[in-house]
Amino acid sequence: MTLSVFTNEHYMKEALKEAQKSFDMDEIPVGAVVVCQNQIIARAHNLTERLNDVTAHAEMQVITAAANSLGGKYLNECTLYVTLEPCVMCAGAIQWAQLGKLVYGAFDKNKGFTNIGKKIMHPKTEVYGGVLSEECAALLKDFFSAKR
């Protein structure tokens, strides 16, 4: 029996499904999934408006769900896929969770963690940006253009 290994694009499409849920709820459309051993163990999307909580970003929600799923706070064997480059707050949480790998879609020129520097991440965390960036950015652009 062989395990099927999905691509970064496959998992980013799953994160985009979560982002669409945020869009449909009138939340900023950011979605995330955590993958461990080729299985999605957690899914989440932005809930800042619904929960009236500025910390309820997709990344924060999915880190908590993944830690609960695994029964431990460290995610060093996991990959987080998120549709938008994490902010500094979320990057700090990713660092504390000792995430194995971070893959994000759209770049965030204004509030993304790379504006501060990549050293905010745990030194062992692999970071890849720009996966399905056009699709991820398009959902955000659609959301904000509808607001204006």
N, CA, C and O atoms as a GROMACS GRO file, in nm:
protein
  592
    1MET      N    1   0.084  -0.118   0.000
    1MET     CA    2   0.000   0.000   0.000
    1MET      C    3   0.088   0.124   0.000
    1MET      O    4   0.179   0.135   0.082
    2THR      N    5   0.063   0.216  -0.091
    2THR     CA    6   0.142   0.338  -0.097
    2THR      C    7   0.059   0.457  -0.048
    2THR      O    8  -0.062   0.464  -0.070
    3LEU      N    9   0.127   0.547   0.016
    3LEU     CA   10   0.062   0.670   0.060
    3LEU      C   11   0.062   0.769  -0.055
    3LEU      O   12   0.164   0.785  -0.123
    4SER      N   13  -0.049   0.836  -0.076
    4SER     CA   14  -0.048   0.940  -0.177
    4SER      C   15   0.000   1.068  -0.112
    4SER      O   16  -0.043   1.104  -0.003
    5VAL      N   17   0.089   1.135  -0.180
    5VAL     CA   18   0.145   1.259  -0.131
    5VAL      C   19   0.090   1.372  -0.218
    5VAL      O   20   0.111   1.373  -0.339
    6PHE      N   21   0.022   1.465  -0.156
    6PHE     CA   22  -0.035   1.577  -0.229
    6PHE      C   23   0.067   1.690  -0.238
    6PHE      O   24   0.162   1.696  -0.161
    7THR      N   25   0.045   1.778  -0.332
    7THR     CA   26   0.134   1.891  -0.355
    7THR      C   27   0.096   2.009  -0.267
    7THR      O   28  -0.011   2.012  -0.207
    8ASN      N   29   0.187   2.106  -0.262
    8ASN     CA   30   0.156   2.231  -0.191
    8ASN      C   31   0.032   2.296  -0.248
    8ASN      O   32  -0.048   2.354  -0.174
    9GLU      N   33   0.015   2.288  -0.380
    9GLU     CA   34  -0.102   2.348  -0.445
    9GLU      C   35  -0.231   2.281  -0.398
    9GLU      O   36  -0.332   2.348  -0.377
   10HIS      N   37  -0.228   2.150  -0.383
   10HIS     CA   38  -0.348   2.078  -0.336
   10HIS      C   39  -0.391   2.130  -0.199
   10HIS      O   40  -0.508   2.162  -0.179
   11TYR      N   41  -0.298   2.139  -0.107
   11TYR     CA   42  -0.332   2.183   0.028
   11TYR      C   43  -0.369   2.332   0.032
   11TYR      O   44  -0.452   2.374   0.112
   12MET      N   45  -0.305   2.412  -0.055
   12MET     CA   46  -0.341   2.554  -0.060
   12MET      C   47  -0.484   2.570  -0.112
   12MET      O   48  -0.555   2.661  -0.069
   13LYS      N   49  -0.527   2.483  -0.202
   13LYS     CA   50  -0.666   2.487  -0.248
   13LYS      C   51  -0.761   2.456  -0.133
   13LYS      O   52  -0.871   2.510  -0.127
   14GLU      N   53  -0.720   2.369  -0.042
   14GLU     CA   54  -0.801   2.341   0.077
   14GLU      C   55  -0.807   2.464   0.168
   14GLU      O   56  -0.911   2.494   0.225
   15ALA      N   57  -0.695   2.533   0.180
   15ALA     CA   58  -0.694   2.657   0.258
   15ALA      C   59  -0.782   2.763   0.192
   15ALA      O   60  -0.848   2.841   0.261
   16LEU      N   61  -0.783   2.766   0.060
   16LEU     CA   62  -0.870   2.859  -0.012
   16LEU      C   63  -1.018   2.830   0.013
   16LEU      O   64  -1.100   2.922   0.017
   17LYS      N   65  -1.053   2.704   0.031
   17LYS     CA   66  -1.192   2.670   0.066
   17LYS      C   67  -1.229   2.732   0.200
   17LYS      O   68  -1.340   2.781   0.219
   18GLU      N   69  -1.134   2.731   0.293
   18GLU     CA   70  -1.157   2.794   0.423
   18GLU      C   71  -1.168   2.945   0.409
   18GLU      O   72  -1.251   3.008   0.474
   19ALA      N   73  -1.085   3.003   0.324
   19ALA     CA   74  -1.091   3.148   0.300
   19ALA      C   75  -1.226   3.188   0.242
   19ALA      O   76  -1.280   3.293   0.274
   20GLN      N   77  -1.280   3.103   0.156
   20GLN     CA   78  -1.411   3.131   0.098
   20GLN      C   79  -1.518   3.134   0.206
   20GLN      O   80  -1.614   3.211   0.199
   21LYS      N   81  -1.504   3.048   0.307
   21LYS     CA   82  -1.598   3.050   0.420
   21LYS      C   83  -1.594   3.186   0.490
   21LYS      O   84  -1.698   3.241   0.527
   22SER      N   85  -1.473   3.240   0.509
   22SER     CA   86  -1.460   3.373   0.569
   22SER      C   87  -1.527   3.478   0.482
   22SER      O   88  -1.600   3.563   0.532
   23PHE      N   89  -1.502   3.470   0.353
   23PHE     CA   90  -1.561   3.565   0.259
   23PHE      C   91  -1.713   3.562   0.270
   23PHE      O   92  -1.778   3.667   0.277
   24ASP      N   93  -1.769   3.442   0.273
   24ASP     CA   94  -1.915   3.426   0.282
   24ASP      C   95  -1.972   3.477   0.413
   24ASP      O   96  -2.090   3.512   0.419
   25MET      N   97  -1.889   3.482   0.518
   25MET     CA   98  -1.931   3.532   0.649
   25MET      C   99  -1.900   3.680   0.667
   25MET      O  100  -1.917   3.734   0.776
   26ASP      N  101  -1.855   3.746   0.561
   26ASP     CA  102  -1.816   3.887   0.564
   26ASP      C  103  -1.696   3.910   0.655
   26ASP      O  104  -1.685   4.015   0.720
   27GLU      N  105  -1.607   3.813   0.660
   27GLU     CA  106  -1.480   3.824   0.731
   27GLU      C  107  -1.370   3.841   0.625
   27GLU      O  108  -1.389   3.801   0.510
   28ILE      N  109  -1.259   3.900   0.662
   28ILE     CA  110  -1.147   3.907   0.568
   28ILE      C  111  -1.112   3.763   0.529
   28ILE      O  112  -1.086   3.680   0.616
   29PRO      N  113  -1.112   3.734   0.398
   29PRO     CA  114  -1.101   3.595   0.354
   29PRO      C  115  -0.960   3.536   0.360
   29PRO      O  116  -0.885   3.538   0.262
   30VAL      N  117  -0.929   3.484   0.476
   30VAL     CA  118  -0.803   3.412   0.496
   30VAL      C  119  -0.839   3.275   0.551
   30VAL      O  120  -0.919   3.263   0.644
   31GLY      N  121  -0.779   3.173   0.492
   31GLY     CA  122  -0.804   3.036   0.537
   31GLY      C  123  -0.674   2.962   0.561
   31GLY      O  124  -0.570   2.999   0.507
   32ALA      N  125  -0.682   2.858   0.642
   32ALA     CA  126  -0.562   2.782   0.676
   32ALA      C  127  -0.596   2.636   0.702
   32ALA      O  128  -0.705   2.602   0.746
   33VAL      N  129  -0.498   2.550   0.674
   33VAL     CA  130  -0.507   2.410   0.710
   33VAL      C  131  -0.371   2.367   0.766
   33VAL      O  132  -0.267   2.421   0.727
   34VAL      N  133  -0.372   2.270   0.856
   34VAL     CA  134  -0.249   2.210   0.906
   34VAL      C  135  -0.248   2.065   0.861
   34VAL      O  136  -0.346   1.993   0.875
   35VAL      N  137  -0.134   2.025   0.805
   35VAL     CA  138  -0.115   1.891   0.752
   35VAL      C  139  -0.007   1.820   0.832
   35VAL      O  140   0.099   1.876   0.859
   36CYS      N  141  -0.036   1.697   0.869
   36CYS     CA  142   0.061   1.613   0.940
   36CYS      C  143   0.053   1.474   0.879
   36CYS      O  144  -0.056   1.415   0.871
   37GLN      N  145   0.165   1.421   0.838
   37GLN     CA  146   0.170   1.289   0.774
   37GLN      C  147   0.071   1.278   0.658
   37GLN      O  148  -0.004   1.181   0.648
   38ASN      N  149   0.072   1.379   0.573
   38ASN     CA  150  -0.011   1.385   0.452
   38ASN      C  151  -0.162   1.387   0.479
   38ASN      O  152  -0.241   1.357   0.390
   39GLN      N  153  -0.202   1.423   0.600
   39GLN     CA  154  -0.344   1.434   0.632
   39GLN      C  155  -0.373   1.571   0.693
   39GLN      O  156  -0.296   1.621   0.775
   40ILE      N  157  -0.484   1.628   0.651
   40ILE     CA  158  -0.526   1.754   0.713
   40ILE      C  159  -0.581   1.721   0.851
   40ILE      O  160  -0.676   1.645   0.865
   41ILE      N  161  -0.518   1.780   0.953
   41ILE     CA  162  -0.562   1.754   1.090
   41ILE      C  163  -0.639   1.872   1.149
   41ILE      O  164  -0.702   1.859   1.254
   42ALA      N  165  -0.634   1.987   1.080
   42ALA     CA  166  -0.708   2.105   1.130
   42ALA      C  167  -0.736   2.200   1.014
   42ALA      O  168  -0.656   2.213   0.921
   43ARG      N  169  -0.851   2.266   1.023
   43ARG     CA  170  -0.894   2.366   0.925
   43ARG      C  171  -0.947   2.486   1.002
   43ARG      O  172  -1.006   2.472   1.109
   44ALA      N  173  -0.925   2.605   0.946
   44ALA     CA  174  -0.978   2.724   1.011
   44ALA      C  175  -0.980   2.841   0.913
   44ALA      O  176  -0.918   2.837   0.807
   45HIS      N  177  -1.052   2.944   0.952
   45HIS     CA  178  -1.059   3.067   0.874
   45HIS      C  179  -1.076   3.183   0.972
   45HIS      O  180  -1.102   3.163   1.091
   46ASN      N  181  -1.060   3.304   0.920
   46ASN     CA  182  -1.072   3.422   1.005
   46ASN      C  183  -1.209   3.427   1.073
   46ASN      O  184  -1.312   3.399   1.012
   47LEU      N  185  -1.206   3.463   1.200
   47LEU     CA  186  -1.329   3.478   1.279
   47LEU      C  187  -1.326   3.605   1.363
   47LEU      O  188  -1.394   3.613   1.465
   48THR      N  189  -1.249   3.703   1.321
   48THR     CA  190  -1.233   3.823   1.404
   48THR      C  191  -1.363   3.901   1.424
   48THR      O  192  -1.388   3.953   1.533
   49GLU      N  193  -1.446   3.908   1.322
   49GLU     CA  194  -1.574   3.980   1.333
   49GLU      C  195  -1.675   3.899   1.414
   49GLU      O  196  -1.739   3.951   1.505
   50ARG      N  197  -1.687   3.775   1.380
   50ARG     CA  198  -1.785   3.689   1.447
   50ARG      C  199  -1.756   3.677   1.597
   50ARG      O  200  -1.848   3.680   1.679
   51LEU      N  201  -1.629   3.662   1.632
   51LEU     CA  202  -1.592   3.646   1.773
   51LEU      C  203  -1.560   3.779   1.842
   51LEU      O  204  -1.537   3.783   1.962
   52ASN      N  205  -1.560   3.889   1.763
   52ASN     CA  206  -1.523   4.019   1.816
   52ASN      C  207  -1.388   4.011   1.887
   52ASN      O  208  -1.372   4.057   2.000
   53ASP      N  209  -1.291   3.950   1.817
   53ASP     CA  210  -1.162   3.919   1.875
   53ASP      C  211  -1.053   3.944   1.770
   53ASP      O  212  -1.046   3.873   1.669
   54VAL      N  213  -0.970   4.044   1.793
   54VAL     CA  214  -0.865   4.078   1.696
   54VAL      C  215  -0.761   3.967   1.680
   54VAL      O  216  -0.685   3.968   1.583
   55THR      N  217  -0.755   3.873   1.773
   55THR     CA  218  -0.658   3.764   1.763
   55THR      C  219  -0.713   3.641   1.692
   55THR      O  220  -0.643   3.541   1.679
   56ALA      N  221  -0.837   3.645   1.647
   56ALA     CA  222  -0.902   3.526   1.589
   56ALA      C  223  -0.868   3.510   1.440
   56ALA      O  224  -0.955   3.483   1.357
   57HIS      N  225  -0.739   3.528   1.408
   57HIS     CA  226  -0.694   3.507   1.271
   57HIS      C  227  -0.697   3.358   1.238
   57HIS      O  228  -0.695   3.274   1.328
   58ALA      N  229  -0.702   3.327   1.111
   58ALA     CA  230  -0.708   3.187   1.066
   58ALA      C  231  -0.592   3.106   1.124
   58ALA      O  232  -0.611   2.992   1.167
   59GLU      N  233  -0.472   3.164   1.124
   59GLU     CA  234  -0.355   3.092   1.174
   59GLU      C  235  -0.368   3.058   1.322
   59GLU      O  236  -0.335   2.947   1.364
   60MET      N  237  -0.417   3.153   1.400
   60MET     CA  238  -0.432   3.130   1.544
   60MET      C  239  -0.534   3.020   1.570
   60MET      O  240  -0.515   2.934   1.656
   61GLN      N  241  -0.643   3.024   1.494
   61GLN     CA  242  -0.748   2.923   1.509
   61GLN      C  243  -0.697   2.785   1.471
   61GLN      O  244  -0.724   2.687   1.541
   62VAL      N  245  -0.623   2.776   1.361
   62VAL     CA  246  -0.579   2.645   1.312
   62VAL      C  247  -0.466   2.588   1.398
   62VAL      O  248  -0.457   2.466   1.414
   63ILE      N  249  -0.382   2.673   1.453
   63ILE     CA  250  -0.276   2.624   1.543
   63ILE      C  251  -0.339   2.561   1.666
   63ILE      O  252  -0.298   2.453   1.709
   64THR      N  253  -0.438   2.627   1.723
   64THR     CA  254  -0.508   2.572   1.840
   64THR      C  255  -0.575   2.440   1.806
   64THR      O  256  -0.564   2.344   1.882
   65ALA      N  257  -0.645   2.435   1.693
   65ALA     CA  258  -0.714   2.311   1.652
   65ALA      C  259  -0.615   2.198   1.628
   65ALA      O  260  -0.641   2.084   1.666
   66ALA      N  261  -0.501   2.229   1.564
   66ALA     CA  262  -0.401   2.125   1.537
   66ALA      C  263  -0.339   2.073   1.666
   66ALA      O  264  -0.319   1.953   1.682
   67ALA      N  265  -0.307   2.164   1.758
   67ALA     CA  266  -0.250   2.122   1.887
   67ALA      C  267  -0.349   2.033   1.962
   67ALA      O  268  -0.310   1.934   2.023
   68ASN      N  269  -0.476   2.069   1.958
   68ASN     CA  270  -0.578   1.986   2.023
   68ASN      C  271  -0.588   1.850   1.955
   68ASN      O  272  -0.603   1.748   2.022
   69SER      N  273  -0.580   1.847   1.824
   69SER     CA  274  -0.587   1.722   1.749
   69SER      C  275  -0.471   1.628   1.784
   69SER      O  276  -0.489   1.507   1.798
   70LEU      N  277  -0.352   1.686   1.798
   70LEU     CA  278  -0.234   1.606   1.827
   70LEU      C  279  -0.214   1.579   1.977
   70LEU      O  280  -0.141   1.488   2.015
   71GLY      N  281  -0.281   1.658   2.060
   71GLY     CA  282  -0.264   1.642   2.204
   71GLY      C  283  -0.134   1.700   2.255
   71GLY      O  284  -0.084   1.658   2.360
   72GLY      N  285  -0.078   1.795   2.184
   72GLY     CA  286   0.046   1.860   2.226
   72GLY      C  287   0.061   1.995   2.159
   72GLY      O  288   0.000   2.020   2.055
   73LYS      N  289   0.142   2.083   2.220
   73LYS     CA  290   0.151   2.220   2.169
   73LYS      C  291   0.251   2.240   2.058
   73LYS      O  292   0.249   2.345   1.993
   74TYR      N  293   0.339   2.145   2.033
   74TYR     CA  294   0.440   2.161   1.930
   74TYR      C  295   0.398   2.096   1.800
   74TYR      O  296   0.350   1.983   1.798
   75LEU      N  297   0.417   2.170   1.691
   75LEU     CA  298   0.374   2.124   1.558
   75LEU      C  299   0.494   2.106   1.466
   75LEU      O  300   0.486   2.133   1.346
   76ASN      N  301   0.606   2.060   1.522
   76ASN     CA  302   0.729   2.049   1.444
   76ASN      C  303   0.723   1.944   1.333
   76ASN      O  304   0.808   1.945   1.243
   77GLU      N  305   0.626   1.856   1.337
   77GLU     CA  306   0.610   1.756   1.231
   77GLU      C  307   0.501   1.797   1.131
   77GLU      O  308   0.462   1.717   1.047
   78CYS      N  309   0.454   1.920   1.141
   78CYS     CA  310   0.339   1.965   1.063
   78CYS      C  311   0.374   2.077   0.967
   78CYS      O  312   0.476   2.145   0.980
   79THR      N  313   0.286   2.094   0.868
   79THR     CA  314   0.294   2.205   0.774
   79THR      C  315   0.166   2.286   0.783
   79THR      O  316   0.056   2.231   0.782
   80LEU      N  317   0.182   2.417   0.792
   80LEU     CA  318   0.069   2.509   0.792
   80LEU      C  319   0.060   2.573   0.654
   80LEU      O  320   0.157   2.630   0.604
   81TYR      N  321  -0.057   2.561   0.592
   81TYR     CA  322  -0.087   2.627   0.465
   81TYR      C  323  -0.184   2.739   0.496
   81TYR      O  324  -0.290   2.715   0.555
   82VAL      N  325  -0.150   2.861   0.456
   82VAL     CA  326  -0.237   2.976   0.481
   82VAL      C  327  -0.238   3.064   0.356
   82VAL      O  328  -0.136   3.079   0.290
   83THR      N  329  -0.354   3.120   0.326
   83THR     CA  330  -0.372   3.191   0.200
   83THR      C  331  -0.307   3.329   0.196
   83THR      O  332  -0.290   3.385   0.087
   84LEU      N  333  -0.270   3.384   0.310
   84LEU     CA  334  -0.206   3.515   0.316
   84LEU      C  335  -0.085   3.507   0.408
   84LEU      O  336  -0.089   3.441   0.512
   85GLU      N  337   0.020   3.575   0.370
   85GLU     CA  338   0.140   3.581   0.454
   85GLU      C  339   0.101   3.620   0.597
   85GLU      O  340   0.032   3.720   0.616
   86PRO      N  341   0.143   3.543   0.696
   86PRO     CA  342   0.105   3.574   0.834
   86PRO      C  343   0.155   3.710   0.882
   86PRO      O  344   0.260   3.758   0.840
   87CYS      N  345   0.077   3.770   0.970
   87CYS     CA  346   0.119   3.894   1.035
   87CYS      C  347   0.220   3.859   1.144
   87CYS      O  348   0.250   3.742   1.167
   88VAL      N  349   0.273   3.961   1.208
   88VAL     CA  350   0.373   3.940   1.313
   88VAL      C  351   0.316   3.859   1.430
   88VAL      O  352   0.384   3.773   1.485
   89MET      N  353   0.191   3.888   1.468
   89MET     CA  354   0.129   3.813   1.579
   89MET      C  355   0.124   3.664   1.545
   89MET      O  356   0.162   3.580   1.626
   90CYS      N  357   0.076   3.633   1.426
   90CYS     CA  358   0.062   3.492   1.387
   90CYS      C  359   0.199   3.427   1.368
   90CYS      O  360   0.217   3.310   1.400
   91ALA      N  361   0.295   3.503   1.316
   91ALA     CA  362   0.431   3.450   1.301
   91ALA      C  363   0.489   3.415   1.438
   91ALA      O  364   0.560   3.315   1.452
   92GLY      N  365   0.460   3.496   1.538
   92GLY     CA  366   0.505   3.465   1.673
   92GLY      C  367   0.444   3.336   1.725
   92GLY      O  368   0.513   3.255   1.787
   93ALA      N  369   0.315   3.317   1.700
   93ALA     CA  370   0.249   3.192   1.742
   93ALA      C  371   0.307   3.073   1.667
   93ALA      O  372   0.326   2.966   1.725
   94ILE      N  373   0.336   3.091   1.538
   94ILE     CA  374   0.397   2.984   1.458
   94ILE      C  375   0.534   2.949   1.516
   94ILE      O  376   0.572   2.832   1.522
   95GLN      N  377   0.608   3.052   1.558
   95GLN     CA  378   0.739   3.029   1.618
   95GLN      C  379   0.726   2.951   1.748
   95GLN      O  380   0.801   2.856   1.770
   96TRP      N  381   0.632   2.989   1.833
   96TRP     CA  382   0.615   2.920   1.961
   96TRP      C  383   0.568   2.776   1.942
   96TRP      O  384   0.602   2.689   2.022
   97ALA      N  385   0.491   2.751   1.838
   97ALA     CA  386   0.445   2.615   1.808
   97ALA      C  387   0.554   2.530   1.743
   97ALA      O  388   0.537   2.410   1.725
   98GLN      N  389   0.666   2.593   1.710
   98GLN     CA  390   0.779   2.525   1.646
   98GLN      C  391   0.736   2.450   1.521
   98GLN      O  392   0.775   2.335   1.498
   99LEU      N  393   0.655   2.517   1.441
   99LEU     CA  394   0.603   2.457   1.318
   99LEU      C  395   0.716   2.408   1.229
   99LEU      O  396   0.818   2.474   1.214
  100GLY      N  397   0.695   2.291   1.168
  100GLY     CA  398   0.796   2.234   1.079
  100GLY      C  399   0.809   2.311   0.949
  100GLY      O  400   0.919   2.334   0.900
  101LYS      N  401   0.694   2.349   0.892
  101LYS     CA  402   0.696   2.417   0.763
  101LYS      C  403   0.576   2.510   0.752
  101LYS      O  404   0.466   2.478   0.796
  102LEU      N  405   0.599   2.627   0.693
  102LEU     CA  406   0.495   2.726   0.665
  102LEU      C  407   0.492   2.748   0.515
  102LEU      O  408   0.595   2.776   0.453
  103VAL      N  409   0.372   2.736   0.457
  103VAL     CA  410   0.352   2.765   0.314
  103VAL      C  411   0.239   2.866   0.306
  103VAL      O  412   0.129   2.840   0.355
  104TYR      N  413   0.266   2.981   0.246
  104TYR     CA  414   0.160   3.081   0.233
  104TYR      C  415   0.142   3.121   0.087
  104TYR      O  416   0.230   3.102   0.003
  105GLY      N  417   0.024   3.177   0.061
  105GLY     CA  418  -0.013   3.214  -0.075
  105GLY      C  419   0.026   3.357  -0.108
  105GLY      O  420   0.138   3.383  -0.151
  106ALA      N  421  -0.066   3.451  -0.087
  106ALA     CA  422  -0.045   3.590  -0.122
  106ALA      C  423   0.054   3.656  -0.025
  106ALA      O  424   0.056   3.626   0.094
  107PHE      N  425   0.134   3.745  -0.079
  107PHE     CA  426   0.225   3.823   0.004
  107PHE      C  427   0.148   3.942   0.062
  107PHE      O  428   0.058   3.995  -0.003
  108ASP      N  429   0.184   3.983   0.183
  108ASP     CA  430   0.120   4.098   0.247
  108ASP      C  431   0.226   4.207   0.265
  108ASP      O  432   0.303   4.205   0.361
  109LYS      N  433   0.230   4.301   0.171
  109LYS     CA  434   0.332   4.406   0.171
  109LYS      C  435   0.318   4.499   0.291
  109LYS      O  436   0.416   4.562   0.332
  110ASN      N  437   0.198   4.509   0.347
  110ASN     CA  438   0.175   4.604   0.456
  110ASN      C  439   0.194   4.543   0.595
  110ASN      O  440   0.259   4.603   0.680
  111LYS      N  441   0.138   4.424   0.617
  111LYS     CA  442   0.137   4.370   0.753
  111LYS      C  443   0.200   4.232   0.765
  111LYS      O  444   0.193   4.170   0.872
  112GLY      N  445   0.261   4.182   0.658
  112GLY     CA  446   0.323   4.050   0.663
  112GLY      C  447   0.448   4.047   0.749
  112GLY      O  448   0.517   4.148   0.764
  113PHE      N  449   0.476   3.932   0.806
  113PHE     CA  450   0.590   3.919   0.897
  113PHE      C  451   0.724   3.944   0.830
  113PHE      O  452   0.820   3.982   0.897
  114THR      N  453   0.733   3.924   0.698
  114THR     CA  454   0.862   3.944   0.631
  114THR      C  455   0.903   4.091   0.630
  114THR      O  456   1.018   4.123   0.603
  115ASN      N  457   0.809   4.181   0.658
  115ASN     CA  458   0.846   4.322   0.672
  115ASN      C  459   0.937   4.343   0.792
  115ASN      O  460   1.021   4.433   0.793
  116ILE      N  461   0.919   4.261   0.894
  116ILE     CA  462   1.002   4.267   1.015
  116ILE      C  463   1.130   4.185   0.994
  116ILE      O  464   1.238   4.225   1.037
  117GLY      N  465   1.114   4.072   0.929
  117GLY     CA  466   1.228   3.983   0.904
  117GLY      C  467   1.190   3.839   0.931
  117GLY      O  468   1.105   3.811   1.016
  118LYS      N  469   1.251   3.750   0.860
  118LYS     CA  470   1.220   3.608   0.872
  118LYS      C  471   1.273   3.546   1.001
  118LYS      O  472   1.237   3.434   1.036
  119LYS      N  473   1.357   3.619   1.073
  119LYS     CA  474   1.413   3.564   1.197
  119LYS      C  475   1.308   3.547   1.305
  119LYS      O  476   1.334   3.484   1.407
  120ILE      N  477   1.189   3.601   1.283
  120ILE     CA  478   1.081   3.584   1.380
  120ILE      C  479   1.036   3.437   1.385
  120ILE      O  480   0.981   3.393   1.486
  121MET      N  481   1.060   3.364   1.279
  121MET     CA  482   1.024   3.222   1.274
  121MET      C  483   1.124   3.137   1.352
  121MET      O  484   1.239   3.177   1.371
  122HIS      N  485   1.080   3.021   1.396
  122HIS     CA  486   1.170   2.926   1.459
  122HIS      C  487   1.279   2.891   1.358
  122HIS      O  488   1.249   2.877   1.239
  123PRO      N  489   1.404   2.878   1.401
  123PRO     CA  490   1.512   2.854   1.306
  123PRO      C  491   1.497   2.726   1.223
  123PRO      O  492   1.555   2.716   1.114
  124LYS      N  493   1.422   2.630   1.271
  124LYS     CA  494   1.404   2.505   1.195
  124LYS      C  495   1.281   2.506   1.104
  124LYS      O  496   1.259   2.412   1.028
  125THR      N  497   1.200   2.613   1.111
  125THR     CA  498   1.080   2.621   1.028
  125THR      C  499   1.117   2.656   0.884
  125THR      O  500   1.181   2.759   0.859
  126GLU      N  501   1.078   2.572   0.791
  126GLU     CA  502   1.096   2.601   0.649
  126GLU      C  503   0.982   2.693   0.606
  126GLU      O  504   0.867   2.670   0.643
  127VAL      N  505   1.014   2.796   0.528
  127VAL     CA  506   0.914   2.894   0.487
  127VAL      C  507   0.912   2.906   0.335
  127VAL      O  508   1.015   2.925   0.271
  128TYR      N  509   0.791   2.894   0.278
  128TYR     CA  510   0.772   2.907   0.134
  128TYR      C  511   0.654   3.000   0.109
  128TYR      O  512   0.545   2.978   0.161
  129GLY      N  513   0.674   3.104   0.030
  129GLY     CA  514   0.567   3.196  -0.002
  129GLY      C  515   0.535   3.196  -0.150
  129GLY      O  516   0.617   3.156  -0.232
  130GLY      N  517   0.415   3.240  -0.183
  130GLY     CA  518   0.376   3.257  -0.322
  130GLY      C  519   0.305   3.139  -0.385
  130GLY      O  520   0.286   3.138  -0.507
  131VAL      N  521   0.265   3.039  -0.308
  131VAL     CA  522   0.194   2.923  -0.363
  131VAL      C  523   0.050   2.964  -0.395
  131VAL      O  524  -0.025   3.005  -0.306
  132LEU      N  525   0.011   2.953  -0.520
  132LEU     CA  526  -0.120   2.997  -0.569
  132LEU      C  527  -0.148   3.142  -0.529
  132LEU      O  528  -0.261   3.178  -0.495
  133SER      N  529  -0.045   3.223  -0.535
  133SER     CA  530  -0.057   3.362  -0.487
  133SER      C  531  -0.164   3.441  -0.562
  133SER      O  532  -0.233   3.522  -0.501
  134GLU      N  533  -0.178   3.418  -0.692
  134GLU     CA  534  -0.279   3.494  -0.768
  134GLU      C  535  -0.420   3.460  -0.722
  134GLU      O  536  -0.503   3.550  -0.706
  135GLU      N  537  -0.449   3.332  -0.702
  135GLU     CA  538  -0.581   3.291  -0.656
  135GLU      C  539  -0.610   3.344  -0.516
  135GLU      O  540  -0.720   3.390  -0.487
  136CYS      N  541  -0.509   3.338  -0.429
  136CYS     CA  542  -0.525   3.385  -0.292
  136CYS      C  543  -0.547   3.536  -0.289
  136CYS      O  544  -0.633   3.585  -0.216
  137ALA      N  545  -0.469   3.609  -0.368
  137ALA     CA  546  -0.482   3.754  -0.373
  137ALA      C  547  -0.615   3.797  -0.435
  137ALA      O  548  -0.674   3.896  -0.393
  138ALA      N  549  -0.663   3.722  -0.534
  138ALA     CA  550  -0.788   3.758  -0.602
  138ALA      C  551  -0.906   3.758  -0.505
  138ALA      O  552  -0.991   3.847  -0.511
  139LEU      N  553  -0.911   3.660  -0.417
  139LEU     CA  554  -1.021   3.654  -0.320
  139LEU      C  555  -1.017   3.775  -0.227
  139LEU      O  556  -1.122   3.833  -0.195
  140LEU      N  557  -0.899   3.814  -0.184
  140LEU     CA  558  -0.884   3.932  -0.099
  140LEU      C  559  -0.923   4.060  -0.174
  140LEU      O  560  -0.992   4.146  -0.120
  141LYS      N  561  -0.880   4.071  -0.299
  141LYS     CA  562  -0.914   4.189  -0.379
  141LYS      C  563  -1.064   4.198  -0.400
  141LYS      O  564  -1.122   4.307  -0.390
  142ASP      N  565  -1.128   4.087  -0.429
  142ASP     CA  566  -1.274   4.085  -0.447
  142ASP      C  567  -1.344   4.131  -0.320
  142ASP      O  568  -1.439   4.209  -0.326
  143PHE      N  569  -1.297   4.084  -0.207
  143PHE     CA  570  -1.357   4.120  -0.079
  143PHE      C  571  -1.347   4.270  -0.055
  143PHE      O  572  -1.447   4.336  -0.024
  144PHE      N  573  -1.226   4.325  -0.069
  144PHE     CA  574  -1.207   4.466  -0.038
  144PHE      C  575  -1.268   4.558  -0.142
  144PHE      O  576  -1.310   4.669  -0.109
  145SER      N  577  -1.273   4.516  -0.266
  145SER     CA  578  -1.337   4.602  -0.368
  145SER      C  579  -1.487   4.609  -0.344
  145SER      O  580  -1.549   4.711  -0.374
  146ALA      N  581  -1.547   4.503  -0.290
  146ALA     CA  582  -1.690   4.505  -0.257
  146ALA      C  583  -1.717   4.597  -0.137
  146ALA      O  584  -1.828   4.648  -0.121
  147LYS      N  585  -1.617   4.617  -0.054
  147LYS     CA  586  -1.631   4.703   0.064
  147LYS      C  587  -1.621   4.852   0.029
  147LYS      O  588  -1.669   4.937   0.103
  148ARG      N  589  -1.558   4.882  -0.083
  148ARG     CA  590  -1.533   5.023  -0.119
  148ARG      C  591  -1.642   5.080  -0.202
  148ARG      O  592  -1.636   5.196  -0.241
   0.00000   0.00000   0.00000
